[in-house]
């Protein structure tokens, strides 16, 4: 083959490679304009997300990366990793089925502008530039589906799986302060300005609780006592503040729960108007220490005991580290039992009902009638002579 022919073939091959590259790029650029299902956001590197926003205007929630975690910006409280992951997953799972328009003039009518959208979520890089975003518009009037577009694109698509986006700042934090199981609680001490009292788990192992020193004429309100004893079960907050954000509180109430594993949870509580605030901490109180001897092999039972001690110690430390810098506002129905004074747990015993004994009416005795003749004749009455019976004659 001549050099001329080889040159021609080389030019043709280069041209084919160039056309292939152009075709591939065009195909990638127009992937969303096909009528088949496709993901609205593709190829998002989640490790590049430095911050994100949900919603718009004054109600917008801002979340930023801080160290190894995300925090809700306006309250600076740690965000719940599960909620952040769910938000990212929802955004990446949006599939489009039809391209509706690419004309920005139609965005307002379809409510895919940021000020009219039903939902907006944006992800940003560390330099503040937009990484990706989703704008959710109104539902399609003719047929099923919702209008949606990627925040940096003018293309509006129809999706059948439009996500519902949470728009409160507390939606992205873990509002649970503690969730202690009833069977793990050994005793609870409540201290109020009126005094202190202790509730203990029933000695027989039942669900009831006991109080020492109940006056003889009083009895424990069982239902309320149980509610006080289990007040740490599912304890959540309605709002969170730093000590600098809320001042003038007097923490003159205390609730201490001692667990079977020697962990002691302490809540300090304060009332301000109709609201109740608390601070929380925990400590592992057992003097037991875990000794590890490399030359000695522990039994499975001993290893289990040591593991339980280490887990309890770590749990108390993590609880304190999470809550020590915060003041929580808690719901009133829960505060009622955390603050309950002893007097409200006692009630007067019911006095036994005295039975009224009716005295039966007595009637004058009526003399019994005698069916036999009197033995002696009454005075002034002549005796009656009875004739003697004749022989062989019936009387």
PyMOL commands that set and color helices and strands:
alter all, ss='L'
color gray80, all
select helices_A, chain A and resi 3-29+31-33+46-48+57-59+81-92+104-110+169-172+182-184+222-229+300-323+332-338+342-345
alter helices_A, ss='H'
color red, helices_A
select strands_A, chain A and resi 38-39+51-54+61-66+69-72+77-78+95-101+119-124+130-139+146-150+156-159+176-178+185-192+195-201+209-211+218-220+235-241+253-259+263-272+275-284+327-330+346-348
alter strands_A, ss='S'
color yellow, strands_A
deselect
rebuild
show_as cartoon
